[in-house]
Amino acid sequence: ARRGRLEIRDIMQEEIAEPRPEVSDHAPRVEVIQIPTDKSGLLIGPGGKTINALQDEYGVNISVENDGTVYVAGVEGMSVKAAVSAIKGMTKE
């Protein structure tokens, strides 16, 4: 039994010797970006209107911290990237 486990382990190590360099675009993903703190209000919008629209449009969850840190999480990596791009575009100085 021990020899069998060792053989299986060796085969598995050959197949997955090192991690993939990039996670699949279809894998859930979280990206963290930094925006100027004076742009937080612009991102959130009146009554959360802007941030809610972005979340609905891209199918992501967006969280804005007081220090300007923005967390963008989503099921599809491409959606997260698109949302991050939109946020960067609207908050650049």
Buried (B, 14 or more C-beta within 10 A) or exposed (E): EEEEEEEEEEEEEEEEEEEEEEEEEEEEBEBEBEBEEEBBEBBBEEEEEBBEEBBEEBEBBBEBEEEBBBBBBBEBBEBBBBBBEBBEEEBEE
